[in-house]
Amino acid sequence: MSKTVKQKPKLKSPPLTLKEIADVKAALKEKRGRVFKTPEEAITDLHKFVANS
């Protein structure tokens, strides 16, 4: 008998408000001196930064 492996559902975050996007961009620029073209880049980088710290 073969076991079926259930895939974990991918977590999708709700869309961010403009204020949240601005906060993320400001926090990243302030801490690390980097500017991101899209909020997705900033969020991805923020997640990597948090995971590494």
N, CA, C and O atoms as a Tripos MOL2 file, in Angstrom:
@<TRIPOS>MOLECULE
protein
  212   211    53     0     0
PROTEIN
NO_CHARGES

@<TRIPOS>ATOM
      1 N           0.8450   -1.2010    0.0000 N.3       1 MET1
      2 CA          0.0000    0.0000    0.0000 C.3       1 MET1
      3 C           0.8760    1.2460    0.0000 C.2       1 MET1
      4 O           1.8090    1.3700    0.7940 O.2       1 MET1
      5 N           0.5640    2.1440   -0.8850 N.am      2 SER2
      6 CA          1.3540    3.3740   -0.9310 C.3       2 SER2
      7 C           0.6250    4.4810   -0.1780 C.2       2 SER2
      8 O          -0.5950    4.6280   -0.2560 O.2       2 SER2
      9 N           1.4020    5.2290    0.5310 N.am      3 LYS3
     10 CA          0.8230    6.3490    1.2790 C.3       3 LYS3
     11 C           0.7490    7.5660    0.3740 C.2       3 LYS3
     12 O           1.6560    7.8240   -0.4170 O.2       3 LYS3
     13 N          -0.3220    8.2970    0.4980 N.am      4 THR4
     14 CA         -0.4060    9.5380   -0.2710 C.3       4 THR4
     15 C           0.1190   10.6660    0.6050 C.2       4 THR4
     16 O          -0.2090   10.7670    1.7880 O.2       4 THR4
     17 N           0.9260   11.4950    0.0070 N.am      5 VAL5
     18 CA          1.5070   12.6120    0.7430 C.3       5 VAL5
     19 C           0.6610   13.8460    0.4770 C.2       5 VAL5
     20 O           0.4880   14.2780   -0.6620 O.2       5 VAL5
     21 N           0.1460   14.3950    1.5550 N.am      6 LYS6
     22 CA         -0.6670   15.6050    1.3940 C.3       6 LYS6
     23 C           0.2580   16.8070    1.2790 C.2       6 LYS6
     24 O           1.1900   16.9720    2.0660 O.2       6 LYS6
     25 N          -0.0150   17.6320    0.2980 N.am      7 GLN7
     26 CA          0.7900   18.8470    0.1460 C.3       7 GLN7
     27 C           0.2540   19.9120    1.0860 C.2       7 GLN7
     28 O          -0.9540   20.0700    1.2590 O.2       7 GLN7
     29 N           1.1760   20.6290    1.6820 N.am      8 LYS8
     30 CA          0.7610   21.7300    2.5440 C.3       8 LYS8
     31 C           0.2380   22.8540    1.6660 C.2       8 LYS8
     32 O           0.8300   23.1600    0.6300 O.2       8 LYS8
     33 N          -0.8640   23.4710    2.0690 N.am      9 PRO9
     34 CA         -1.3440   24.6040    1.2800 C.3       9 PRO9
     35 C          -0.3630   25.7670    1.4050 C.2       9 PRO9
     36 O           0.1670   26.0340    2.4840 O.2       9 PRO9
     37 N          -0.1300   26.4490    0.2990 N.am     10 LYS10
     38 CA          0.7850   27.5880    0.3420 C.3      10 LYS10
     39 C           0.0810   28.7500    1.0340 C.2      10 LYS10
     40 O          -1.0760   29.0600    0.7500 O.2      10 LYS10
     41 N           0.7990   29.3710    1.9360 N.am     11 LEU11
     42 CA          0.2220   30.5040    2.6480 C.3      11 LEU11
     43 C           0.2910   31.7430    1.7680 C.2      11 LEU11
     44 O           1.3460   32.1040    1.2450 O.2      11 LEU11
     45 N          -0.8420   32.3710    1.6230 N.am     12 LYS12
     46 CA         -0.8690   33.6060    0.8410 C.3      12 LYS12
     47 C          -1.2490   34.7340    1.7840 C.2      12 LYS12
     48 O          -2.2680   34.6720    2.4720 O.2      12 LYS12
     49 N          -0.4230   35.7550    1.8050 N.am     13 SER13
     50 CA         -0.7320   36.8720    2.6770 C.3      13 SER13
     51 C          -1.7560   37.7670    1.9850 C.2      13 SER13
     52 O          -1.7640   37.8730    0.7580 O.2      13 SER13
     53 N          -2.6090   38.4040    2.7620 N.am     14 PRO14
     54 CA         -3.5780   39.3170    2.1570 C.3      14 PRO14
     55 C          -2.8520   40.4990    1.5210 C.2      14 PRO14
     56 O          -1.7530   40.8490    1.9520 O.2      14 PRO14
     57 N          -3.4430   41.1140    0.5120 N.am     15 PRO15
     58 CA         -2.7670   42.2550   -0.1210 C.3      15 PRO15
     59 C          -2.5240   43.3810    0.8880 C.2      15 PRO15
     60 O          -3.3570   43.6560    1.7520 O.2      15 PRO15
     61 N          -1.3870   44.0080    0.7570 N.am     16 LEU16
     62 CA         -1.0280   45.0670    1.7020 C.3      16 LEU16
     63 C          -1.6820   46.3890    1.3270 C.2      16 LEU16
     64 O          -1.9400   46.6690    0.1570 O.2      16 LEU16
     65 N          -1.9380   47.1820    2.3400 N.am     17 THR17
     66 CA         -2.4570   48.5240    2.0770 C.3      17 THR17
     67 C          -1.2750   49.4100    1.6920 C.2      17 THR17
     68 O          -0.1210   49.0550    1.9340 O.2      17 THR17
     69 N          -1.5640   50.5500    1.1000 N.am     18 LEU18
     70 CA         -0.4890   51.4670    0.7010 C.3      18 LEU18
     71 C           0.3290   51.9200    1.9000 C.2      18 LEU18
     72 O           1.5420   52.1000    1.7970 O.2      18 LEU18
     73 N          -0.3410   52.1060    3.0470 N.am     19 LYS19
     74 CA          0.3730   52.5340    4.2480 C.3      19 LYS19
     75 C           1.3660   51.4590    4.6870 C.2      19 LYS19
     76 O           2.5010   51.7700    5.0470 O.2      19 LYS19
     77 N           0.9390   50.1920    4.6570 N.am     20 GLU20
     78 CA          1.8330   49.1000    5.0460 C.3      20 GLU20
     79 C           3.0270   49.0130    4.1070 C.2      20 GLU20
     80 O           4.1570   48.7960    4.5460 O.2      20 GLU20
     81 N           2.7740   49.1840    2.8150 N.am     21 ILE21
     82 CA          3.8560   49.1610    1.8290 C.3      21 ILE21
     83 C           4.8470   50.2840    2.1250 C.2      21 ILE21
     84 O           6.0600   50.0780    2.0940 O.2      21 ILE21
     85 N           4.3220   51.4650    2.4100 N.am     22 ALA22
     86 CA          5.1800   52.6110    2.7180 C.3      22 ALA22
     87 C           6.0020   52.3310    3.9820 C.2      22 ALA22
     88 O           7.1860   52.6610    4.0450 O.2      22 ALA22
     89 N           5.3620   51.7200    4.9870 N.am     23 ASP23
     90 CA          6.0590   51.3910    6.2320 C.3      23 ASP23
     91 C           7.2010   50.4130    5.9840 C.2      23 ASP23
     92 O           8.3040   50.5820    6.5050 O.2      23 ASP23
     93 N           6.9210   49.3810    5.1770 N.am     24 VAL24
     94 CA          7.9480   48.3810    4.8730 C.3      24 VAL24
     95 C           9.1140   49.0260    4.1400 C.2      24 VAL24
     96 O          10.2750   48.7990    4.4800 O.2      24 VAL24
     97 N           8.7950   49.8400    3.1240 N.am     25 LYS25
     98 CA          9.8540   50.5070    2.3560 C.3      25 LYS25
     99 C          10.6800   51.4180    3.2540 C.2      25 LYS25
    100 O          11.9080   51.4280    3.1740 O.2      25 LYS25
    101 N          10.0020   52.1870    4.1130 N.am     26 ALA26
    102 CA         10.6970   53.1170    4.9940 C.3      26 ALA26
    103 C          11.5980   52.3580    5.9700 C.2      26 ALA26
    104 O          12.7400   52.7520    6.2050 O.2      26 ALA26
    105 N          11.0780   51.2770    6.5320 N.am     27 ALA27
    106 CA         11.8550   50.5000    7.5030 C.3      27 ALA27
    107 C          13.0940   49.9040    6.8450 C.2      27 ALA27
    108 O          14.1830   49.9350    7.4180 O.2      27 ALA27
    109 N          12.9260   49.3630    5.6460 N.am     28 LEU28
    110 CA         14.0680   48.7590    4.9640 C.3      28 LEU28
    111 C          15.1040   49.8020    4.5680 C.2      28 LEU28
    112 O          16.3060   49.5800    4.7170 O.2      28 LEU28
    113 N          14.6380   50.9330    4.0650 N.am     29 LYS29
    114 CA         15.5660   51.9810    3.6390 C.3      29 LYS29
    115 C          16.3380   52.4930    4.8600 C.2      29 LYS29
    116 O          17.5420   52.7380    4.7930 O.2      29 LYS29
    117 N          15.6200   52.6460    5.9680 N.am     30 GLU30
    118 CA         16.2050   53.1680    7.1940 C.3      30 GLU30
    119 C          17.2750   52.2210    7.7390 C.2      30 GLU30
    120 O          18.3720   52.6620    8.0830 O.2      30 GLU30
    121 N          16.9710   50.9370    7.8210 N.am     31 LYS31
    122 CA         17.8760   49.9690    8.4400 C.3      31 LYS31
    123 C          19.0550   49.5910    7.5640 C.2      31 LYS31
    124 O          20.1800   49.4610    8.0480 O.2      31 LYS31
    125 N          18.8000   49.4140    6.2730 N.am     32 ARG32
    126 CA         19.8080   48.7710    5.4470 C.3      32 ARG32
    127 C          20.3380   49.6430    4.3230 C.2      32 ARG32
    128 O          21.2940   49.2690    3.6430 O.2      32 ARG32
    129 N          19.7200   50.8090    4.1220 N.am     33 GLY33
    130 CA         20.1990   51.7080    3.0850 C.3      33 GLY33
    131 C          19.9410   51.2230    1.6730 C.2      33 GLY33
    132 O          20.6510   51.6120    0.7450 O.2      33 GLY33
    133 N          18.9170   50.3620    1.4930 N.am     34 ARG34
    134 CA         18.6040   49.8490    0.1570 C.3      34 ARG34
    135 C          17.2150   50.3130   -0.2530 C.2      34 ARG34
    136 O          16.3240   50.4760    0.5810 O.2      34 ARG34
    137 N          17.0520   50.5210   -1.5520 N.am     35 VAL35
    138 CA         15.7480   50.9340   -2.0750 C.3      35 VAL35
    139 C          15.2660   49.8340   -3.0170 C.2      35 VAL35
    140 O          16.0290   49.3300   -3.8410 O.2      35 VAL35
    141 N          14.0090   49.4740   -2.8880 N.am     36 PHE36
    142 CA         13.4540   48.4070   -3.7060 C.3      36 PHE36
    143 C          12.4540   48.9610   -4.7080 C.2      36 PHE36
    144 O          11.7130   49.8990   -4.4150 O.2      36 PHE36
    145 N          12.4470   48.3680   -5.8910 N.am     37 LYS37
    146 CA         11.5540   48.8440   -6.9410 C.3      37 LYS37
    147 C          10.1030   48.4480   -6.6950 C.2      37 LYS37
    148 O           9.1860   49.2010   -7.0200 O.2      37 LYS37
    149 N           9.8960   47.2640   -6.1190 N.am     38 THR38
    150 CA          8.5260   46.8100   -5.8610 C.3      38 THR38
    151 C           8.3780   46.4130   -4.4020 C.2      38 THR38
    152 O           9.3510   46.0080   -3.7670 O.2      38 THR38
    153 N           7.1750   46.5230   -3.8680 N.am     39 PRO39
    154 CA          6.9630   46.1120   -2.4780 C.3      39 PRO39
    155 C           7.2500   44.6180   -2.2790 C.2      39 PRO39
    156 O           7.6760   44.2050   -1.2010 O.2      39 PRO39
    157 N           7.0160   43.8080   -3.3260 N.am     40 GLU40
    158 CA          7.2840   42.3750   -3.2100 C.3      40 GLU40
    159 C           8.7710   42.1190   -2.9440 C.2      40 GLU40
    160 O           9.1250   41.2760   -2.1200 O.2      40 GLU40
    161 N           9.6350   42.8540   -3.6500 N.am     41 GLU41
    162 CA         11.0810   42.7160   -3.4230 C.3      41 GLU41
    163 C          11.4200   43.0800   -1.9880 C.2      41 GLU41
    164 O          12.2040   42.3970   -1.3290 O.2      41 GLU41
    165 N          10.8270   44.1550   -1.5160 N.am     42 ALA42
    166 CA         11.1030   44.6230   -0.1640 C.3      42 ALA42
    167 C          10.6520   43.5900    0.8630 C.2      42 ALA42
    168 O          11.3660   43.3130    1.8270 O.2      42 ALA42
    169 N           9.4780   43.0250    0.6580 N.am     43 ILE43
    170 CA          8.9410   42.0430    1.5990 C.3      43 ILE43
    171 C           9.7830   40.7720    1.5830 C.2      43 ILE43
    172 O          10.0870   40.2100    2.6360 O.2      43 ILE43
    173 N          10.1600   40.3200    0.3920 N.am     44 THR44
    174 CA         11.0070   39.1270    0.2740 C.3      44 THR44
    175 C          12.3200   39.3590    1.0090 C.2      44 THR44
    176 O          12.7860   38.4960    1.7530 O.2      44 THR44
    177 N          12.9090   40.5200    0.7970 N.am     45 ASP45
    178 CA         14.1720   40.8400    1.4450 C.3      45 ASP45
    179 C          13.9940   40.9230    2.9580 C.2      45 ASP45
    180 O          14.8540   40.4790    3.7190 O.2      45 ASP45
    181 N          12.8680   41.4950    3.3860 N.am     46 LEU46
    182 CA         12.5930   41.6120    4.8150 C.3      46 LEU46
    183 C          12.4900   40.2230    5.4380 C.2      46 LEU46
    184 O          13.0260   39.9880    6.5210 O.2      46 LEU46
    185 N          11.7990   39.2950    4.7550 N.am     47 HIS47
    186 CA         11.6650   37.9300    5.2650 C.3      47 HIS47
    187 C          13.0340   37.2590    5.3760 C.2      47 HIS47
    188 O          13.3160   36.5790    6.3640 O.2      47 HIS47
    189 N          13.8890   37.4500    4.3590 N.am     48 LYS48
    190 CA         15.2340   36.8690    4.3910 C.3      48 LYS48
    191 C          16.0210   37.4550    5.5540 C.2      48 LYS48
    192 O          16.7180   36.7350    6.2690 O.2      48 LYS48
    193 N          15.9060   38.7640    5.7390 N.am     49 PHE49
    194 CA         16.6310   39.4510    6.7990 C.3      49 PHE49
    195 C          16.2000   38.9230    8.1690 C.2      49 PHE49
    196 O          17.0370   38.6620    9.0330 O.2      49 PHE49
    197 N          14.8810   38.7680    8.3590 N.am     50 VAL50
    198 CA         14.3560   38.2760    9.6340 C.3      50 VAL50
    199 C          14.7890   36.8280    9.8590 C.2      50 VAL50
    200 O          15.1550   36.4510   10.9730 O.2      50 VAL50
    201 N          14.7460   36.0170    8.7970 N.am     51 ALA51
    202 CA         15.1350   34.6080    8.9100 C.3      51 ALA51
    203 C          16.6170   34.4690    9.2600 C.2      51 ALA51
    204 O          17.0030   33.5410    9.9700 O.2      51 ALA51
    205 N          17.4410   35.3840    8.7660 N.am     52 ASN52
    206 CA         18.8820   35.3070    8.9990 C.3      52 ASN52
    207 C          19.3170   35.9190   10.3210 C.2      52 ASN52
    208 O          20.4340   35.6730   10.7770 O.2      52 ASN52
    209 N          18.4560   36.7080   10.9400 N.am     53 SER53
    210 CA         18.8830   37.3800   12.1760 C.3      53 SER53
    211 C          18.5290   36.5700   13.4110 C.2      53 SER53
    212 O          18.8180   36.9930   14.5310 O.2      53 SER53
@<TRIPOS>BOND
     1     1     2 1
     2     2     3 1
     3     3     4 2
     4     3     5 am
     5     5     6 1
     6     6     7 1
     7     7     8 2
     8     7     9 am
     9     9    10 1
    10    10    11 1
    11    11    12 2
    12    11    13 am
    13    13    14 1
    14    14    15 1
    15    15    16 2
    16    15    17 am
    17    17    18 1
    18    18    19 1
    19    19    20 2
    20    19    21 am
    21    21    22 1
    22    22    23 1
    23    23    24 2
    24    23    25 am
    25    25    26 1
    26    26    27 1
    27    27    28 2
    28    27    29 am
    29    29    30 1
    30    30    31 1
    31    31    32 2
    32    31    33 am
    33    33    34 1
    34    34    35 1
    35    35    36 2
    36    35    37 am
    37    37    38 1
    38    38    39 1
    39    39    40 2
    40    39    41 am
    41    41    42 1
    42    42    43 1
    43    43    44 2
    44    43    45 am
    45    45    46 1
    46    46    47 1
    47    47    48 2
    48    47    49 am
    49    49    50 1
    50    50    51 1
    51    51    52 2
    52    51    53 am
    53    53    54 1
    54    54    55 1
    55    55    56 2
    56    55    57 am
    57    57    58 1
    58    58    59 1
    59    59    60 2
    60    59    61 am
    61    61    62 1
    62    62    63 1
    63    63    64 2
    64    63    65 am
    65    65    66 1
    66    66    67 1
    67    67    68 2
    68    67    69 am
    69    69    70 1
    70    70    71 1
    71    71    72 2
    72    71    73 am
    73    73    74 1
    74    74    75 1
    75    75    76 2
    76    75    77 am
    77    77    78 1
    78    78    79 1
    79    79    80 2
    80    79    81 am
    81    81    82 1
    82    82    83 1
    83    83    84 2
    84    83    85 am
    85    85    86 1
    86    86    87 1
    87    87    88 2
    88    87    89 am
    89    89    90 1
    90    90    91 1
    91    91    92 2
    92    91    93 am
    93    93    94 1
    94    94    95 1
    95    95    96 2
    96    95    97 am
    97    97    98 1
    98    98    99 1
    99    99   100 2
   100    99   101 am
   101   101   102 1
   102   102   103 1
   103   103   104 2
   104   103   105 am
   105   105   106 1
   106   106   107 1
   107   107   108 2
   108   107   109 am
   109   109   110 1
   110   110   111 1
   111   111   112 2
   112   111   113 am
   113   113   114 1
   114   114   115 1
   115   115   116 2
   116   115   117 am
   117   117   118 1
   118   118   119 1
   119   119   120 2
   120   119   121 am
   121   121   122 1
   122   122   123 1
   123   123   124 2
   124   123   125 am
   125   125   126 1
   126   126   127 1
   127   127   128 2
   128   127   129 am
   129   129   130 1
   130   130   131 1
   131   131   132 2
   132   131   133 am
   133   133   134 1
   134   134   135 1
   135   135   136 2
   136   135   137 am
   137   137   138 1
   138   138   139 1
   139   139   140 2
   140   139   141 am
   141   141   142 1
   142   142   143 1
   143   143   144 2
   144   143   145 am
   145   145   146 1
   146   146   147 1
   147   147   148 2
   148   147   149 am
   149   149   150 1
   150   150   151 1
   151   151   152 2
   152   151   153 am
   153   153   154 1
   154   154   155 1
   155   155   156 2
   156   155   157 am
   157   157   158 1
   158   158   159 1
   159   159   160 2
   160   159   161 am
   161   161   162 1
   162   162   163 1
   163   163   164 2
   164   163   165 am
   165   165   166 1
   166   166   167 1
   167   167   168 2
   168   167   169 am
   169   169   170 1
   170   170   171 1
   171   171   172 2
   172   171   173 am
   173   173   174 1
   174   174   175 1
   175   175   176 2
   176   175   177 am
   177   177   178 1
   178   178   179 1
   179   179   180 2
   180   179   181 am
   181   181   182 1
   182   182   183 1
   183   183   184 2
   184   183   185 am
   185   185   186 1
   186   186   187 1
   187   187   188 2
   188   187   189 am
   189   189   190 1
   190   190   191 1
   191   191   192 2
   192   191   193 am
   193   193   194 1
   194   194   195 1
   195   195   196 2
   196   195   197 am
   197   197   198 1
   198   198   199 1
   199   199   200 2
   200   199   201 am
   201   201   202 1
   202   202   203 1
   203   203   204 2
   204   203   205 am
   205   205   206 1
   206   206   207 1
   207   207   208 2
   208   207   209 am
   209   209   210 1
   210   210   211 1
   211   211   212 2
@<TRIPOS>SUBSTRUCTURE
     1 MET1         2 RESIDUE 1 A MET
     2 SER2         6 RESIDUE 1 A SER
     3 LYS3        10 RESIDUE 1 A LYS
     4 THR4        14 RESIDUE 1 A THR
     5 VAL5        18 RESIDUE 1 A VAL
     6 LYS6        22 RESIDUE 1 A LYS
     7 GLN7        26 RESIDUE 1 A GLN
     8 LYS8        30 RESIDUE 1 A LYS
     9 PRO9        34 RESIDUE 1 A PRO
    10 LYS10       38 RESIDUE 1 A LYS
    11 LEU11       42 RESIDUE 1 A LEU
    12 LYS12       46 RESIDUE 1 A LYS
    13 SER13       50 RESIDUE 1 A SER
    14 PRO14       54 RESIDUE 1 A PRO
    15 PRO15       58 RESIDUE 1 A PRO
    16 LEU16       62 RESIDUE 1 A LEU
    17 THR17       66 RESIDUE 1 A THR
    18 LEU18       70 RESIDUE 1 A LEU
    19 LYS19       74 RESIDUE 1 A LYS
    20 GLU20       78 RESIDUE 1 A GLU
    21 ILE21       82 RESIDUE 1 A ILE
    22 ALA22       86 RESIDUE 1 A ALA
    23 ASP23       90 RESIDUE 1 A ASP
    24 VAL24       94 RESIDUE 1 A VAL
    25 LYS25       98 RESIDUE 1 A LYS
    26 ALA26      102 RESIDUE 1 A ALA
    27 ALA27      106 RESIDUE 1 A ALA
    28 LEU28      110 RESIDUE 1 A LEU
    29 LYS29      114 RESIDUE 1 A LYS
    30 GLU30      118 RESIDUE 1 A GLU
    31 LYS31      122 RESIDUE 1 A LYS
    32 ARG32      126 RESIDUE 1 A ARG
    33 GLY33      130 RESIDUE 1 A GLY
    34 ARG34      134 RESIDUE 1 A ARG
    35 VAL35      138 RESIDUE 1 A VAL
    36 PHE36      142 RESIDUE 1 A PHE
    37 LYS37      146 RESIDUE 1 A LYS
    38 THR38      150 RESIDUE 1 A THR
    39 PRO39      154 RESIDUE 1 A PRO
    40 GLU40      158 RESIDUE 1 A GLU
    41 GLU41      162 RESIDUE 1 A GLU
    42 ALA42      166 RESIDUE 1 A ALA
    43 ILE43      170 RESIDUE 1 A ILE
    44 THR44      174 RESIDUE 1 A THR
    45 ASP45      178 RESIDUE 1 A ASP
    46 LEU46      182 RESIDUE 1 A LEU
    47 HIS47      186 RESIDUE 1 A HIS
    48 LYS48      190 RESIDUE 1 A LYS
    49 PHE49      194 RESIDUE 1 A PHE
    50 VAL50      198 RESIDUE 1 A VAL
    51 ALA51      202 RESIDUE 1 A ALA
    52 ASN52      206 RESIDUE 1 A ASN
    53 SER53      210 RESIDUE 1 A SER
